[in-house]
């Protein structure tokens, strides 16, 4: 299982999330309400949760890896969906990498 977490800094996370969900609803399976949203992007699920001054993001693939380019694709779309607000800042955490143990 692979998981990548991120956040989009915005005071209007609900609006940005709704716009992204509507935008991708013609292409992917989408569910959303006023505080959370989910988009199934092939085998990867994008989960979004509205918090004060940010939108929490999680990309998760229970059967494999999250494609390396997917966080960038999501970021580009979130920035476009934010529209007229100052450029949206999106930060992603690097996925954890197992380190070998020295004998």
Secondary structure, DSSP 8 states (H G I E B T S, - for coil): -EEEEEEEE-TTHHHHHHHHHHHHTTTSEEEE-SSEEEEEETTEEEEEEEETTEEEEEEEETTS---TTHHHHHHHHHHHHHTTSS--EEEE-----------
